[in-house]
Amino acid sequence: MSRFVVAVCVAVAAVGVLTGCTPSLATMQPARTVPAQHLELTSSVDVSAPNGSVRTAIDRARNMDNVRNDEDVDHLASAVTATLVQPPAVGFQVSGAYGISKRVEIGLRSSLGAFRGWARYQFLRARPGIYGAIGLGASAYLYGPPIQFTNLVEMHDFDRYDLDIPLSIGYSSKVFHVWGGPKLVFTDYVADVSVCLDRSGGACVSEVQSHIDGTAAYVAGQLGIAVGYERFWVAAELTVARLGLDATIDLSSAGTTRQTRFEGESLVLAPAFGLIVWL
């Protein structure tokens, strides 16, 4: 049985490493920290479904086949900003956590485009199976998600860093885990992109250079459940988050420069499904 569990985890983890590349709000962890000297492996598929002005900015620029004026440039730059923070997408993640003691765990999560490290402290352990944990995590992104809504934009550079604070309270047994609680995420990001104004012979002959510098904050609530037996569980988690983002966009073309801003809000629904294994 243990070999089968490990094989399943490794296979799903490989899929996550090869295909995941979008920001993830999922935590996918019971309120009980990993037992001391044990390893937890988790692999999950998560969906990002933002709405509000973040989704509107992306939809407005979708399928735009040419740029006619400064307003079109602003729409594209705003859509890129929204995409870099929280695009509508499906992502894949894989993570590992180790129990240093019965109250402290550390872990690392990876997708193709980002890494997250964290530590959690078990502040509550009460019979019969009531647990509470608070964590601190930090994420770094290797590059931004693909800009799929248009071929007029090319990304040249991207940096994003997240700091997150999850708190969860729940019940754990050999058969199932149930957990829920708030999560705060603070984001800082910068990007350099270009917007093509004119193409000739398949090449861009005139473009606008754009530098995006922004911050974002999520206030989220999470609810999760995992069902299985002893060391292997199938898990589902729902995150509902209020997102606010603010960015300054510097635009330059043909020796002229100007500045615009994009402020967006969104209610983000982010369900996740996966496997949790304790070894």
N, C-alpha and C positions, 0 to 999 in steps of 0.2 A: 504493500500500500504506500509506504513512504517513498519508494522509487517512482511510483506512478505520479504521486503528488509533485515531486521535484521535476519530473519530466514535463508535466503540464505547465508548471510555473515557468520553466526555462523557455518552452515554446512560445508562450504568450508574451514573456518578457522580450524575446527576440523580435516579435512583431512590433512591440512598443518602441524599441530602440530604432527600428528601421523606418517607422512611419510617423511617429508622433512629432509634432512641431508647433503646436499652438499653446498659448497660455492656458493653464489649468487652475481652477478654483477648488478642485476636489482635494479632500484630505484622506478619505478612505482608510480611516483607522478607528478601531474601537476606543472607548474612553479608557479601557485598561491598557496600560503600557505593556510592551513586550516583556515576558518573564525574564528574570536575570539569567545571563549567559545563554540566551536563546536568540535565534535570528528570525525575523519576519520578512517574508517576500510578498510583495503586492504587485499585481499588474491590472490596469484598468483602462477602459474606454470611456472617455467623457465627452459630453456635448456642450458647446457654448451657444446659447441662444439669446443674444442681447436684443433689446428693443429701444424705443425712445429715440433721441437725437443721434445716438451712436449708430443705430441701424439705419436711420433715415439718411445720414451722411453717406454711408456705403451704398445704399440703394440709389441715391441720386446720381452717383458717379458710375454706377454699373452700366456697362455696355456703351459708355461714351466713346464715340469713334474719332472725335477730333476736338481740338481746343480752339474756340473762337475768340475768347476775350479773357480779361482778368477774372471775371466771375467763374468761368470754367476752371481756371487754374486754382482758384480758392476752393472750389468744390472737390477737386481731385486731392488737394493737399489735406483738406479736412477728412476725406474718406481714408486716405493713407494713415492719418493720425488715429482715427477710430479703429482701423484694422490692426495697427501695431499694439493697441491696448487690449481690445476684446473683440476679435472677429467672430462672426457666425461660422462655426467649424466643428469638426470632430477630431479629437486628439487621443493619443495613446501614451500611457505612462508606465514606467516600471520603477519600483523602489525597494530598498532594503533597510531594515531597522534592527538595531542590536540592543538588548537589555543589559545595561551596565550594572544595574542593581534592580531590586524589586520596585523602585520608585523612579528610576531615571533611564531613559532610552535616547539613543542618537540614531539618525538615519540620513539617507541620501536618495533622492528621486531623480530620474533622468528621462528625458525624451530626446528626440533628435536635435532639438533646438535650445534646450534649457536644462539647467541643473538646480536642484533645491536641496539644501542641507538643513537639518533641524535637530532640536533637542526638546524632549517633553519631560515634565515632572508630574508624578502621581501624587496629587495633594489630597486625594480622598480614596480610602480603601475601607469599605464597610460591608459587613455581612448582611444579606447573603448574595454577594456579587455586585454591589454598588461601587462604581468607580468614578473618579473625576480626574482630569488631566489638563494642564495648561502647557502650551508650547511656544517656541520662538523659532521661526524659519527664515531663511534668506535664499533668494533665487537670483541667478544670473542667466542671461540669454545670449546664445552664441550669434544669433541673427534673428530677424523678424519673420513673422509668418509670410507666406507667399502672397503677393498682391495679385489676386486672381480676377478682380472685377474689371481690369482694363490692361491693355498693352502699351498705354501711353506713359506709364510710370516705371522708372528703374531705380532700385535701391542700391546705394553705394556704401552706406555704413549704418550700423544700428547698435545701440547699447541700451539695455534695460535691466533694472535691478528692483527686486521686490523684497519687502519685509512683511512677514505675516505673523499674526498672533492668534492661534486657534485655542478655544476653550471648549471642552466637551465633558458631559456627564452622561452616564449610561449604566446599563446592566450587562454583565458578561457571564456566560456559562460554557460548558463543553459543547452545547448544541447551537447556541446563537448569541449574538451580540446586538444590542440596540444602543445607539448613541445620538446625541444632539447637542447643539450649543452655538454660540456666536463665533465669528471669525472676522478679524480686521486685516486688511491688506493695504500697504502703502507702496506706491510705484513711482519710480523716477526713470525717464527715458529720453534719449536723443537719437535723431536719425538724420541722414543726408540722403535726399532723393532728387531725381530730376524728372521734369515733366516735359514731354516732347510737344513742341508747337507745330512743327512742320516736318514731314517725311518726304524724301526724294530717293527713288531707286532702292527702297527698303531701308534706308539709313536716315537717322534723325539729323536734320541740318540746322534746326533751331530749337533751343530748349530753355527751360527755366530751372535754375538750381534752387533747391529748397532745403533749409535747415530747420528741423523740428525739435523743440525743446519743451518737455512737458512733465506733468505729474498727474497721478490718478490715485483715488482712494476707493476701496470697497468696504462696505459694511454688510456682512453676510450672516445668514443663519444656515445651519446644516443639520440634516437628519439622515441617519444611516442605519442599515440593518444587515447582518451577515448570518447566514444559516449554513450549518454543516455539522461536523463532529470533531471535537478534541483539538485538531491542529489544521484543519482544512475547511474553509468556508467560502461560499459564493456570496458576494456582497453587492449592495446597491446603496447609493447615497444621492441625496438631492441638496444642492446648494442654491439658495435664492439670495441675490446680492443687489444692493443699490450701489451703482457705480457713478462716480463723478470724475470728470477729467478736464484738464486745462492745459492748453499748449500755445506757445508762441511760435509762429511760423515766419521765418525770414525768407523772402523771395528775391532772387537776383537774375537779371537777364539783360544782355547787351549793354552793360555798364550802368543799369538802373537798379535800384533796390527799393523794396517796400516791405512792410510788416503787417501781418494779419494774425488773428487769434481764433482759436476754436475751443469752445467750451461745450461739453456734452454731458448728458445724463442718461442713464439706462437702468432698467431693471433686468438683470441677467439671470436666466434660468440655466442651471448647469447640472444635469443628471450625470451620474457615473455608475458604471457596472464593472465588476472585476472579481478577482480571486485574492484571498488572503491565506497565507500558509505560515505556520510557526514550525521552525525546525529546531 
